[in-house]
């Protein structure tokens, strides 16, 4: 954070210094609107850049801020010194109101729903008779109403807003807020399994984003002195916010600023020179900018520059480091208390009965294996146990407390962690940040969250690679990273979904050692796996599913000799190999 503050402050001072040298009124206006649109791009970036929920509707917050400042000055004679911060509150409230219903949607449905809000507001304000509002001139106390003889003062105010937005973005980026949003963008399901309340963080993001956009809109009204619905609610407003961020680089501090510095002056100057010959030249500029970004730098200028600075190549896979092979001593769990229980769980998808009246009990410190043929309902059972799917019938008890219907973040906080059948890391984040996302669940300071994340990475054998990105890991290391992320949430029960899939025999042995080590520390483990030669040596008990129902359960020696299990799952080769 300290390394990022100084360049931002220096840039702000240089920009303010440049404004002090410019005396031409038109170029002063351009210098003023550039930081306003940079701040607007940063506002869009807080929501869409970091969380991945693309908004075409930020003009709604911008326009409400502009109209609030104009209407309150006209009706109540309210000074913009109070009106502009209050416009931020209006934008924040609007963001919250918009976000509550709209975050039920995903992908392009969310983007199109967001587009509807500014268009609707534009027609509402026109119907109310506010086609054009002019801020009244205040001859008696112009400074009290931000009416300066020296127009450079507007540029300095706008620069201050831009610097504030950049510093706020820098703080967000390295905080729990930012890491949670990036995790949601990378993989929302994995983020929720790690304890991230995705809906809460998205609502906070759109609230803060709306506040910044409202402030930008309020200052825009003061600078131009005239507010019209198309100028502040029009599609070009939302498009500019989106395009300056995409051109410069989404999910970065400097991206929207670079986009505004390049595109806003270019579009304004071309509009002044060619508007009579090419109507809508500003839209043409922004359209061409998007095409250029798609063709040359799909992720924006900043990300392209960062890739070149790294040499333009992808990171090489990290060198493997094996888990220590010492065998831990585990206590006998046959008389341990039951801490996790499913009672008559059932789930149907249309006409398919995926899980049928499944009941199981898991004891403290036990390693329970869930096996069965493909389509037996194993992963659906895991999704029921940690809240991704709600059961049609039955109940789930954690230490005697009914947790049926709880969300994945709630169950993670209660002590149920999981991994996924296909590894789901946050690929663009470092290993440390991947795990810190989960460590924040029970920690209240960055230092303690970092310490817990490091401890989890060291435990699984990834302590030497904490600053590498997850996209550079091998299959085994991705599996270990998922376990580390789950461990950082301090689970009491760990659900491992085919963690050994795709591993070599040596890697399977190392992973078995890790699982035994975790169980020896008191962690209760439920594991789905098809590697039966390893499972019979690893687990204390099996539960066998077939057709969504429990076929049998018991100790490995008995279950693997059960004719029904051999016929349904293990097959004739197993019978011959273990005769």
Residue pairs with C-beta under 8 A, 6 or more apart in sequence:
1 170
1 171
1 174
4 170
4 253
5 167
5 170
8 163
8 166
8 167
8 170
8 253
9 163
11 163
11 257
12 159
12 160
12 162
12 163
12 166
15 31
15 35
15 159
15 162
16 155
16 156
16 159
18 31
19 28
19 31
19 32
19 152
19 155
19 156
19 159
20 152
22 28
22 31
22 152
25 151
26 272
28 151
28 152
28 154
28 155
29 151
29 223
30 264
30 265
30 268
30 269
31 155
32 151
32 154
32 155
32 158
32 223
33 158
33 220
33 223
33 264
33 268
34 158
34 260
34 261
34 264
34 265
35 155
35 158
35 159
35 161
35 162
35 260
36 158
36 161
36 162
36 216
36 219
36 220
36 223
37 216
37 240
37 241
37 244
37 260
37 264
38 162
38 165
38 244
38 256
38 257
38 259
38 260
38 261
39 158
39 161
39 162
39 164
39 165
39 212
39 215
39 216
40 58
40 62
40 212
40 213
40 216
40 237
40 240
40 241
40 244
40 256
41 240
41 241
41 244
41 245
41 248
41 255
41 256
41 257
41 259
41 260
42 162
42 165
42 166
42 168
42 169
42 212
42 245
42 253
42 256
42 257
43 58
43 61
43 165
43 209
43 210
43 211
43 212
43 213
43 216
43 241
44 55
44 58
44 209
44 213
44 241
44 242
44 245
44 256
45 169
45 245
45 250
45 251
45 252
45 255
45 256
46 169
46 172
46 205
46 208
46 209
46 212
47 53
47 55
47 202
47 205
47 206
47 209
48 54
48 55
48 242
48 245
48 250
49 245
49 250
49 251
49 252
49 255
50 172
50 173
50 178
50 181
50 182
50 185
50 205
50 251
51 181
51 182
51 184
51 185
51 201
51 202
51 205
52 184
52 185
52 186
53 103
53 110
53 111
53 202
54 110
54 111
54 242
55 110
55 111
55 114
55 206
55 209
55 238
55 242
56 111
56 112
56 114
56 115
56 235
56 238
56 239
56 242
57 98
57 113
57 114
57 115
57 116
57 117
57 118
57 238
58 114
58 118
58 209
58 210
58 213
58 237
58 238
58 241
58 242
59 118
59 232
59 233
59 234
59 235
59 237
59 238
59 241
60 94
60 98
60 114
60 117
60 118
60 121
60 233
61 91
61 94
61 95
61 209
61 210
61 211
61 213
61 214
61 217
62 91
62 213
62 214
62 216
62 217
62 220
62 232
62 233
62 237
62 241
63 118
63 121
63 122
63 125
63 217
63 229
63 232
63 233
63 237
64 87
64 90
64 91
64 94
64 121
64 214
64 217
65 84
65 87
65 88
65 90
65 91
65 213
65 214
65 215
65 216
65 217
65 218
65 220
65 221
66 87
66 217
66 218
66 220
66 221
66 227
66 232
67 125
67 130
67 133
67 221
67 227
67 232
68 83
68 86
68 87
68 90
68 214
68 218
69 80
69 83
69 84
69 87
69 135
69 217
69 218
69 221
69 222
70 133
70 135
70 221
70 227
71 130
71 133
72 78
72 83
72 86
73 79
73 80
73 83
73 135
73 136
73 145
74 133
74 135
74 136
78 86
79 144
79 145
79 146
80 145
80 146
80 218
80 219
80 222
81 144
81 146
83 218
84 215
84 218
84 219
84 222
85 215
87 214
87 215
87 217
87 218
88 211
88 212
88 214
88 215
88 218
89 211
89 214
90 214
91 210
91 211
91 212
91 213
91 214
91 215
91 217
92 207
92 208
92 210
92 211
92 214
93 210
94 210
94 214
95 206
95 207
95 208
95 209
95 210
95 211
96 203
96 206
96 207
96 210
98 114
98 117
98 206
98 210
99 202
99 203
99 206
99 207
100 203
102 110
102 113
102 114
103 110
103 199
103 202
103 203
103 206
105 113
115 235
115 238
118 233
118 234
118 235
118 237
118 238
119 233
119 235
121 229
121 233
122 229
122 230
122 233
122 234
123 229
125 131
125 229
125 233
126 229
130 227
130 229
131 228
131 229
132 226
132 227
132 228
133 226
133 227
133 228
134 225
134 226
135 145
135 221
135 222
135 225
135 226
135 227
137 147
138 144
138 145
138 147
142 148
142 149
146 154
146 157
146 222
148 154
154 222
154 223
157 219
158 219
158 223
161 215
161 216
161 219
162 257
165 212
166 253
166 254
166 257
168 212
169 253
170 253
172 178
172 181
172 208
173 253
175 446
176 440
176 446
176 449
177 201
177 204
177 205
179 429
179 433
179 436
179 437
179 440
180 191
180 196
180 201
180 437
180 440
181 201
181 202
181 205
182 251
182 426
182 428
182 429
182 433
183 190
183 191
183 194
183 196
183 426
183 429
183 437
184 191
184 196
184 198
184 201
184 202
185 251
186 425
186 426
186 427
186 428
186 429
187 424
187 425
187 426
188 198
189 388
189 408
189 420
189 424
190 420
190 424
190 425
190 426
191 198
191 426
191 437
192 198
192 388
192 407
192 408
192 409
192 412
193 386
193 388
193 408
193 412
193 417
193 418
193 420
193 486
194 412
194 437
194 438
194 441
194 485
194 486
194 488
194 489
195 409
195 412
195 413
195 438
195 440
195 441
195 489
196 409
196 437
197 407
197 409
198 409
213 241
217 232
220 232
221 227
221 232
224 231
231 237
236 282
236 283
236 286
239 283
239 286
240 263
240 264
240 286
243 259
243 263
243 286
243 289
243 290
244 256
244 259
244 260
244 263
244 264
245 255
245 256
245 259
245 300
246 259
246 290
246 293
246 300
247 255
247 258
247 259
247 262
247 263
247 289
247 290
247 292
247 293
247 300
247 301
248 254
248 255
248 256
248 257
248 258
248 259
248 260
248 262
248 300
248 301
248 302
249 255
249 258
249 299
249 300
249 301
249 302
249 303
249 304
250 299
250 300
252 300
252 302
252 303
254 302
255 300
255 301
255 302
255 303
258 301
258 302
259 289
259 300
259 301
263 285
263 286
263 289
266 285
267 281
267 282
267 285
267 286
268 282
270 281
270 282
270 285
271 281
271 282
274 281
275 281
278 284
293 300
296 304
297 303
297 304
314 471
314 472
315 468
315 469
315 471
315 472
316 472
317 472
317 473
317 474
318 465
318 468
318 472
318 473
318 474
318 477
320 474
320 476
320 477
321 461
321 462
321 464
321 465
322 461
322 510
323 460
323 461
323 480
323 510
323 511
323 513
323 514
324 461
324 513
325 509
325 510
325 513
326 513
327 513
327 516
328 513
328 516
328 517
328 519
328 520
329 520
330 365
330 516
330 519
330 520
331 365
331 520
333 363
333 364
333 365
333 366
333 540
334 363
334 540
336 363
336 364
336 365
336 366
337 363
337 364
338 361
338 362
338 363
338 364
339 362
339 363
339 364
339 398
339 399
339 492
339 493
339 524
340 361
340 362
340 385
340 397
340 398
340 399
340 416
340 493
340 524
340 526
341 359
341 360
341 361
341 362
341 396
341 397
342 358
342 359
342 360
342 381
342 384
342 385
342 394
342 395
342 396
342 397
343 359
343 394
343 395
343 396
343 397
344 357
344 358
344 359
344 393
344 394
344 395
345 355
345 357
345 358
345 359
345 381
345 384
345 391
345 393
345 394
345 395
345 396
346 353
346 355
346 356
346 357
346 358
346 391
346 392
346 393
346 394
347 353
347 354
347 355
347 380
347 384
347 389
347 391
347 392
348 354
348 392
353 547
353 548
354 377
354 380
354 548
355 377
355 380
355 381
355 384
355 391
355 548
355 549
356 377
356 547
356 548
356 549
357 393
357 394
357 549
358 377
358 381
358 394
358 545
358 548
358 549
358 550
359 394
359 550
360 368
360 543
360 550
360 553
362 368
362 493
362 524
362 526
363 524
364 522
364 524
365 519
365 520
365 522
365 523
365 524
366 519
366 524
366 525
366 540
366 541
367 515
367 516
367 519
367 525
367 527
367 538
367 539
367 540
368 524
368 525
368 526
368 527
368 539
368 540
368 541
368 542
368 543
369 526
369 527
369 528
369 529
369 535
369 538
369 539
369 541
369 542
369 543
369 556
370 378
370 381
370 382
370 526
370 527
370 528
370 542
370 543
370 545
371 378
371 528
371 529
371 530
371 532
371 535
371 542
371 543
371 544
371 545
371 569
372 378
372 544
372 545
372 546
372 551
372 568
372 569
373 546
373 568
373 569
376 545
376 546
376 547
376 548
376 569
377 545
377 547
377 548
377 549
378 497
378 528
378 545
379 421
379 497
379 528
380 389
380 548
381 545
382 418
382 495
382 497
382 526
382 528
383 389
384 390
384 391
384 396
385 396
385 416
385 495
385 526
386 408
386 411
386 412
386 416
386 418
386 495
387 405
387 406
387 407
387 408
387 410
387 411
388 408
390 405
391 404
394 404
395 402
395 404
396 402
396 403
396 404
397 403
398 411
398 414
398 415
398 416
398 493
403 410
403 411
403 414
406 414
412 438
412 441
412 489
412 491
413 441
413 442
413 489
415 490
415 491
415 492
415 493
416 491
416 492
416 493
416 495
417 486
417 487
417 489
417 491
417 493
417 494
417 495
418 486
418 494
418 495
418 496
418 497
419 479
419 482
419 483
419 486
419 494
419 495
419 496
419 497
419 499
420 482
420 497
421 497
421 498
421 501
421 528
423 475
423 478
423 479
423 481
423 482
424 482
425 434
425 470
425 471
425 473
425 478
425 481
425 482
425 485
426 433
426 434
426 437
426 470
427 469
427 470
427 471
428 469
428 470
428 471
429 437
429 469
429 470
430 466
430 467
430 468
430 469
430 470
431 457
431 462
431 465
431 466
431 467
431 468
431 469
431 470
431 473
431 481
431 484
432 450
432 453
432 454
432 457
432 466
432 467
434 470
434 481
434 484
434 485
435 453
435 456
435 457
435 481
435 484
435 485
435 488
436 449
436 450
436 453
436 488
437 485
438 453
438 485
438 486
438 488
438 489
439 448
439 449
439 450
439 452
439 453
439 456
439 488
439 489
440 449
441 488
441 489
441 490
442 489
442 490
443 449
443 452
452 488
452 490
453 484
453 488
454 463
454 466
456 484
456 485
456 487
456 488
457 463
457 465
457 466
457 481
457 484
459 484
459 487
459 517
460 480
460 481
460 483
460 484
460 487
460 514
461 480
461 510
461 514
462 477
462 480
462 481
462 484
465 473
465 477
470 478
470 481
473 481
475 502
475 503
476 503
476 507
476 510
476 511
479 499
479 500
479 503
479 511
480 511
480 514
482 499
483 494
483 496
483 499
483 514
486 494
487 494
487 518
491 523
492 523
492 524
493 523
493 524
493 525
493 526
494 518
494 523
494 524
494 525
494 526
495 526
495 527
496 515
496 525
496 526
496 527
496 528
496 529
497 528
498 528
498 529
498 530
499 511
499 527
499 529
500 507
500 508
500 511
500 529
500 531
500 534
501 529
501 530
501 531
503 511
508 531
508 534
509 534
512 534
512 537
512 538
515 525
515 527
515 538
516 538
518 525
519 525
527 535
527 538
527 539
529 535
532 560
532 570
532 574
535 542
535 556
536 556
536 557
536 560
539 556
540 555
541 553
541 554
541 555
541 556
542 553
542 554
542 555
542 556
542 559
542 560
543 550
543 553
544 550
544 551
544 552
544 553
544 559
544 562
544 565
544 568
544 569
545 551
546 568
546 569
551 564
551 565
551 568
552 559
552 562
552 564
552 565
553 559
554 562
559 565
560 566
560 570
560 574
560 578
561 578
566 572
566 574
566 575
